[in-house]
């Protein structure tokens, strides 16, 4: 019997979860508080995003928009020589994603969800989620912003994909804990015209370090470039009084980097600067009886490795899979939520380790590659397996492989120990005014038993199977 599923939030994670569920026969309603298209930063997508969108059926619609094909990145980081992350050199010529304007990309996914049969309501704000005496959510009260009318939607399962608002994860449960040391601020704007560093993979972005943070330079459609600077909030607060506007401050910071200044020398600033607080956080749990937290509702990682949309799409796929598998009786309810909790938290923890390591600029890329090689289940047959492991994690391929392996995920105990060591190292070199990065917490009860051999399948339909451990 099909389940009634309510999805709160129409960003990439919510739209993808909704589309996958509707495509597999579930009754889905999606409530989005804004009206699309709406502006959103975060243009550079990991290559695993294409795999998930192929499953949801949206990939052809994204391709049709003419977004630049992204095949990697180039980092000019610390005292290192430039090093390129070239997906196609490591994994084959068919590996690519896109550099997108999020307002257009997100609208495509939301429209696709509606076309698959999802009841999409925009300008719809959830006021309250109602819980039964058994602690399970069963209904939501929401307001139609156009008419002002209040509505009530009942459901069997709810997906909180409400992003930083965290309708369930934060506003109801209060589960979120910030990583204080990653209280970073992003300041960015757009240039018409520009260039990329020599050796940048086709359609790739440039990431350039600065003593107080780092820059991104992302090529978009029509010779437009997204350029931003990420630094700890303390640094930006100290800089702000010296400038009459955000625009003046952004131009001044761009001018501090010979590399970035050179890339934009032939371009013109489009005239508006934006600022956002990229504060990293993680919820104490990612799901429970009758609910799942998807994307930023569960966790937010520093934007350094451009993995935010990947985590949203990946978790949206996993939530849909868990709901479908439980509905068909492939797994028990507790197994479905444990499967989701393990895989999504594992993906987050692994990326946290890499972000923490890369911020230690003085150690060099060999240390990041070594970290990565310890966190993948299988060794690459590449001529440079340590670099391949790093790229595989950043591209999202390790997460997809973990989900699809009957042998279970990367050993969580070892991964969390490595994550905590990275946390301790970062705390020891924290910027002035920053407090400690919170420890990660995973109780043994959160994790599905590896011996069950539960794994993701996509053919002939999305679900969970039980096999023998590798």
KEVORO-518728 format. One line per field, with one value per residue (C-alpha): residue in three letters; chain; x negated, y, z. Coordinates in steps of 0.05 Angstrom, whole numbers, plus 5000, padded with zeros to 4 digits. Layout:
// residues N
resn c(ALA;...)
chain c(A;...)
x c(X;...)
y c(Y;...)
z c(Z;...)
This chain:
// residues 470
resn c(UNK;UNK;UNK;UNK;UNK;UNK;UNK;UNK;UNK;UNK;UNK;UNK;UNK;UNK;UNK;UNK;UNK;UNK;UNK;UNK;UNK;UNK;UNK;UNK;UNK;UNK;UNK;UNK;UNK;UNK;UNK;UNK;UNK;UNK;UNK;UNK;UNK;UNK;UNK;UNK;UNK;UNK;UNK;UNK;UNK;UNK;UNK;UNK;UNK;UNK;UNK;UNK;UNK;UNK;UNK;UNK;UNK;UNK;UNK;UNK;UNK;UNK;UNK;UNK;UNK;UNK;UNK;UNK;UNK;UNK;UNK;UNK;UNK;UNK;UNK;UNK;UNK;UNK;UNK;UNK;UNK;UNK;UNK;UNK;UNK;UNK;UNK;UNK;UNK;UNK;UNK;UNK;UNK;UNK;UNK;UNK;UNK;UNK;UNK;UNK;UNK;UNK;UNK;UNK;UNK;UNK;UNK;UNK;UNK;UNK;UNK;UNK;UNK;UNK;UNK;UNK;UNK;UNK;UNK;UNK;UNK;UNK;UNK;UNK;UNK;UNK;UNK;UNK;UNK;UNK;UNK;UNK;UNK;UNK;UNK;UNK;UNK;UNK;UNK;UNK;UNK;UNK;UNK;UNK;UNK;UNK;UNK;UNK;UNK;UNK;UNK;UNK;UNK;UNK;UNK;UNK;UNK;UNK;UNK;UNK;UNK;UNK;UNK;UNK;UNK;UNK;UNK;UNK;UNK;UNK;UNK;UNK;UNK;UNK;UNK;UNK;UNK;UNK;UNK;UNK;UNK;UNK;UNK;UNK;UNK;UNK;UNK;UNK;UNK;UNK;UNK;UNK;UNK;UNK;UNK;UNK;UNK;UNK;UNK;UNK;UNK;UNK;UNK;UNK;UNK;UNK;UNK;UNK;UNK;UNK;UNK;UNK;UNK;UNK;UNK;UNK;UNK;UNK;UNK;UNK;UNK;UNK;UNK;UNK;UNK;UNK;UNK;UNK;UNK;UNK;UNK;UNK;UNK;UNK;UNK;UNK;UNK;UNK;UNK;UNK;UNK;UNK;UNK;UNK;UNK;UNK;UNK;UNK;UNK;UNK;UNK;UNK;UNK;UNK;UNK;UNK;UNK;UNK;UNK;UNK;UNK;UNK;UNK;UNK;UNK;UNK;UNK;UNK;UNK;UNK;UNK;UNK;UNK;UNK;UNK;UNK;UNK;UNK;UNK;UNK;UNK;UNK;UNK;UNK;UNK;UNK;UNK;UNK;UNK;UNK;UNK;UNK;UNK;UNK;UNK;UNK;UNK;UNK;UNK;UNK;UNK;UNK;UNK;UNK;UNK;UNK;UNK;UNK;UNK;UNK;UNK;UNK;UNK;UNK;UNK;UNK;UNK;UNK;UNK;UNK;UNK;UNK;UNK;UNK;UNK;UNK;UNK;UNK;UNK;UNK;UNK;UNK;UNK;UNK;UNK;UNK;UNK;UNK;UNK;UNK;UNK;UNK;UNK;UNK;UNK;UNK;UNK;UNK;UNK;UNK;UNK;UNK;UNK;UNK;UNK;UNK;UNK;UNK;UNK;UNK;UNK;UNK;UNK;UNK;UNK;UNK;UNK;UNK;UNK;UNK;UNK;UNK;UNK;UNK;UNK;UNK;UNK;UNK;UNK;UNK;UNK;UNK;UNK;UNK;UNK;UNK;UNK;UNK;UNK;UNK;UNK;UNK;UNK;UNK;UNK;UNK;UNK;UNK;UNK;UNK;UNK;UNK;UNK;UNK;UNK;UNK;UNK;UNK;UNK;UNK;UNK;UNK;UNK;UNK;UNK;UNK;UNK;UNK;UNK;UNK;UNK;UNK;UNK;UNK;UNK;UNK;UNK;UNK;UNK;UNK;UNK;UNK;UNK;UNK;UNK;UNK;UNK;UNK;UNK;UNK;UNK;UNK;UNK;UNK;UNK;UNK;UNK;UNK;UNK;UNK;UNK;UNK;UNK;UNK;UNK;UNK;UNK;UNK;UNK;UNK;UNK;UNK;UNK;UNK;UNK;UNK;UNK;UNK;UNK;UNK)
chain c(A;A;A;A;A;A;A;A;A;A;A;A;A;A;A;A;A;A;A;A;A;A;A;A;A;A;A;A;A;A;A;A;A;A;A;A;A;A;A;A;A;A;A;A;A;A;A;A;A;A;A;A;A;A;A;A;A;A;A;A;A;A;A;A;A;A;A;A;A;A;A;A;A;A;A;A;A;A;A;A;A;A;A;A;A;A;A;A;A;A;A;A;A;A;A;A;A;A;A;A;A;A;A;A;A;A;A;A;A;A;A;A;A;A;A;A;A;A;A;A;A;A;A;A;A;A;A;A;A;A;A;A;A;A;A;A;A;A;A;A;A;A;A;A;A;A;A;A;A;A;A;A;A;A;A;A;A;A;A;A;A;A;A;A;A;A;A;A;A;A;A;A;A;A;A;A;A;A;A;A;A;A;A;A;A;A;A;A;A;A;A;A;A;A;A;A;A;A;A;A;A;A;A;A;A;A;A;A;A;A;A;A;A;A;A;A;A;A;A;A;A;A;A;A;A;A;A;A;A;A;A;A;A;A;A;A;A;A;A;A;A;A;A;A;A;A;A;A;A;A;A;A;A;A;A;A;A;A;A;A;A;A;A;A;A;A;A;A;A;A;A;A;A;A;A;A;A;A;A;A;A;A;A;A;A;A;A;A;A;A;A;A;A;A;A;A;A;A;A;A;A;A;A;A;A;A;A;A;A;A;A;A;A;A;A;A;A;A;A;A;A;A;A;A;A;A;A;A;A;A;A;A;A;A;A;A;A;A;A;A;A;A;A;A;A;A;A;A;A;A;A;A;A;A;A;A;A;A;A;A;A;A;A;A;A;A;A;A;A;A;A;A;A;A;A;A;A;A;A;A;A;A;A;A;A;A;A;A;A;A;A;A;A;A;A;A;A;A;A;A;A;A;A;A;A;A;A;A;A;A;A;A;A;A;A;A;A;A;A;A;A;A;A;A;A;A;A;A;A;A;A;A;A;A;A;A;A;A;A;A;A;A;A;A;A;A;A;A;A;A;A;A;A;A;A;A;A;A;A;A;A;A;A;A;A;A;A;A;A;A)
x c(5000;4972;4950;4972;4907;4901;4837;4822;4777;4768;4693;4651;4657;4732;4749;4707;4735;4806;4794;4764;4822;4875;4840;4846;4920;4922;4971;4928;4942;4886;4892;4842;4846;4816;4837;4788;4744;4709;4636;4588;4512;4476;4464;4411;4437;4402;4403;4444;4502;4511;4519;4575;4611;4608;4646;4699;4706;4685;4616;4639;4676;4613;4570;4619;4606;4536;4500;4424;4400;4355;4300;4261;4224;4156;4129;4075;4069;4019;3947;3965;3956;4023;4058;4115;4172;4190;4248;4243;4168;4181;4249;4265;4291;4364;4354;4379;4429;4448;4434;4504;4544;4581;4645;4652;4626;4671;4732;4718;4718;4781;4818;4794;4822;4890;4887;4875;4940;4919;4970;4924;4948;4904;4911;4933;4904;4908;4929;4931;4918;4965;4943;4984;4979;4931;4882;4893;4911;4976;4998;4975;5010;4989;5008;5019;4983;5025;5093;5075;5115;5092;5090;5075;5040;5038;4983;4950;4878;4849;4784;4755;4717;4726;4652;4623;4692;4697;4772;4766;4692;4682;4747;4783;4728;4671;4620;4570;4500;4454;4381;4357;4290;4324;4366;4344;4373;4377;4374;4387;4409;4409;4363;4379;4318;4257;4213;4188;4119;4077;4088;4159;4200;4253;4310;4276;4272;4210;4200;4145;4121;4109;4076;4144;4187;4198;4230;4273;4277;4333;4348;4423;4463;4453;4381;4404;4362;4382;4326;4327;4284;4293;4263;4278;4331;4282;4238;4295;4323;4255;4249;4318;4310;4254;4302;4363;4401;4399;4382;4321;4298;4306;4266;4212;4207;4204;4148;4107;4096;4050;4081;4154;4140;4107;4164;4214;4171;4210;4278;4325;4358;4434;4446;4477;4442;4476;4456;4477;4458;4434;4438;4424;4470;4495;4558;4553;4595;4615;4680;4730;4797;4835;4787;4723;4678;4651;4595;4581;4638;4591;4522;4483;4410;4362;4367;4293;4302;4369;4406;4471;4515;4485;4504;4574;4586;4552;4593;4657;4644;4629;4692;4735;4701;4712;4786;4797;4761;4801;4866;4851;4829;4757;4733;4762;4776;4717;4671;4695;4679;4613;4592;4605;4572;4509;4499;4515;4476;4417;4416;4417;4363;4316;4323;4312;4246;4223;4246;4210;4148;4147;4154;4087;4052;3982;3986;3993;4035;3999;4029;4099;4090;4065;4126;4172;4138;4152;4226;4245;4267;4230;4163;4164;4127;4106;4032;4041;4088;4082;4102;4157;4185;4187;4223;4270;4293;4301;4338;4387;4370;4348;4416;4452;4407;4416;4491;4490;4442;4468;4405;4430;4399;4328;4315;4348;4306;4241;4272;4299;4231;4198;4251;4239;4164;4177;4222;4168;4116;4161;4178;4104;4096;4162;4168;4168;4237;4260;4284;4276;4303;4354;4340;4379;4429;4456;4486;4480;4556;4555;4519;4546;4510;4459;4471;4541;4511;4563;4548;4579;4605;4629;4652;4705;4728;4700;4697;4656;4632;4600;4537;4477;4422;4360)
y c(5000;5067;5113;5186;5226;5299;5334;5401;5441;5443;5450;5396;5345;5353;5355;5294;5253;5273;5256;5188;5171;5192;5156;5092;5100;5137;5194;5255;5327;5379;5445;5500;5566;5608;5617;5591;5612;5642;5662;5613;5610;5545;5537;5482;5410;5344;5291;5242;5291;5267;5195;5213;5257;5200;5158;5213;5225;5298;5295;5308;5370;5396;5381;5419;5484;5493;5497;5491;5419;5414;5362;5380;5437;5468;5487;5539;5524;5545;5536;5479;5480;5483;5416;5396;5350;5321;5273;5249;5234;5191;5161;5165;5214;5207;5235;5306;5351;5424;5495;5522;5583;5552;5592;5557;5489;5485;5506;5451;5398;5425;5428;5357;5333;5363;5328;5261;5269;5306;5354;5415;5476;5538;5598;5548;5556;5499;5526;5462;5388;5347;5284;5228;5199;5147;5203;5193;5253;5247;5316;5386;5454;5501;5569;5586;5652;5674;5665;5667;5604;5551;5478;5412;5354;5284;5235;5169;5195;5266;5288;5352;5382;5453;5470;5514;5531;5459;5456;5389;5380;5448;5484;5423;5377;5427;5375;5420;5432;5482;5470;5535;5535;5533;5595;5621;5678;5680;5746;5741;5774;5765;5788;5793;5765;5733;5672;5611;5588;5550;5475;5481;5421;5438;5476;5470;5520;5551;5549;5597;5603;5667;5675;5689;5641;5624;5646;5611;5629;5592;5598;5604;5612;5672;5687;5703;5686;5675;5699;5692;5696;5652;5671;5663;5712;5746;5767;5796;5834;5865;5885;5913;5983;6001;5997;6039;5980;5905;5918;5959;5906;5850;5889;5904;5830;5808;5858;5826;5763;5770;5706;5727;5798;5772;5725;5783;5836;5833;5827;5878;5873;5867;5913;5875;5838;5787;5758;5693;5657;5588;5561;5486;5443;5373;5344;5292;5246;5246;5208;5174;5138;5167;5223;5237;5299;5311;5358;5420;5402;5348;5379;5433;5428;5484;5500;5488;5423;5444;5383;5414;5396;5326;5314;5341;5296;5236;5241;5253;5189;5151;5176;5156;5088;5075;5094;5051;4991;4994;5001;4939;4899;4893;4917;4929;5002;5004;4976;5029;5087;5056;5045;5119;5144;5104;5122;5196;5208;5168;5213;5276;5251;5231;5300;5334;5298;5322;5394;5396;5368;5414;5475;5455;5487;5477;5401;5397;5356;5291;5291;5303;5247;5200;5217;5202;5136;5112;5128;5089;5017;4996;5016;5049;5018;5089;5105;5153;5116;5166;5225;5182;5168;5242;5258;5199;5225;5297;5275;5234;5167;5135;5150;5117;5056;5049;5051;4998;4949;4887;4892;4954;5022;5043;5020;5074;5066;5080;5137;5171;5164;5197;5251;5266;5270;5320;5359;5361;5385;5441;5462;5468;5519;5555;5628;5680;5684;5616;5564;5489;5445;5399;5326;5279;5234;5168;5118;5044;5041;5090;5042;4985;4919;4909;4835;4845;4862;4915;4952;5000;4974;5017;4963;4941;4992;5033;4993;4957;4886;4839;4802;4769;4816;4824)
z c(5000;4981;5037;5044;5048;5065;5042;5076;5030;4954;4947;4912;4969;4979;4905;4890;4948;4927;4853;4869;4916;4867;4810;4852;4867;4933;4948;4958;4977;4979;5016;4997;5034;4977;4905;4853;4821;4881;4888;4921;4922;4912;4837;4833;4835;4850;4795;4837;4829;4757;4781;4829;4778;4728;4779;4789;4715;4717;4686;4614;4636;4671;4610;4566;4603;4574;4641;4633;4641;4702;4699;4762;4796;4805;4874;4887;4960;5012;4989;4942;4867;4831;4833;4788;4807;4738;4743;4671;4675;4736;4723;4649;4597;4617;4687;4693;4728;4719;4742;4753;4773;4831;4820;4752;4774;4835;4795;4745;4800;4833;4767;4753;4819;4800;4732;4766;4805;4868;4896;4899;4938;4935;4982;5034;5104;5155;5222;5263;5257;5301;5339;5367;5437;5409;5389;5315;5271;5233;5208;5193;5195;5140;5112;5039;5031;4971;5003;5077;5088;5138;5117;5150;5115;5145;5127;5143;5137;5136;5105;5134;5075;5101;5100;5154;5179;5205;5216;5251;5265;5297;5310;5339;5366;5377;5356;5321;5348;5313;5299;5328;5293;5225;5237;5169;5128;5053;5015;4940;4876;4800;4744;4670;4636;4667;4661;4699;4720;4669;4677;4703;4679;4627;4660;4727;4783;4816;4892;4915;4987;5025;5094;5124;5083;5010;4944;4893;4819;4783;4708;4692;4629;4582;4606;4676;4738;4810;4855;4930;4992;5054;5121;5195;5218;5266;5207;5167;5226;5238;5164;5155;5188;5138;5079;5062;5031;5020;4947;4966;5015;4963;4911;4962;4982;4910;4898;4955;4913;4853;4825;4831;4810;4747;4730;4734;4701;4636;4671;4702;4770;4763;4821;4879;4936;4981;5048;5082;5145;5126;5196;5201;5244;5253;5285;5339;5296;5223;5227;5274;5275;5217;5197;5160;5158;5088;5065;5107;5154;5182;5173;5139;5121;5104;5029;5016;4977;4944;4969;4994;4935;4933;5006;4993;4932;4964;5028;4988;4949;5013;5048;4989;4986;5060;5056;4994;5023;5087;5049;5008;5069;5046;5114;5182;5202;5249;5195;5145;5191;5214;5142;5128;5191;5179;5107;5111;5175;5147;5085;5128;5175;5119;5086;5153;5160;5091;5102;5169;5137;5077;5122;5152;5093;5119;5114;5039;4991;5006;5075;5048;4998;5053;5095;5037;5021;5093;5085;5022;5023;4960;4932;4864;4805;4785;4776;4834;4883;4940;4895;4865;4935;4951;4885;4894;4962;4939;4877;4919;4889;4955;4984;4926;4930;5005;4997;4942;4975;5012;5055;5091;5097;5111;5183;5224;5287;5249;5210;5272;5306;5246;5246;5319;5308;5252;5299;5352;5302;5277;5348;5363;5307;5314;5292;5346;5378;5353;5402;5394;5339;5370;5377;5332;5366;5341;5388;5370;5367;5309;5263;5223;5235;5181;5185;5157;5090;5074;5010;4960;4893;4835;4786;4771;4821;4879;4943;4996;4991;5041;5020;5049;5076;5032)
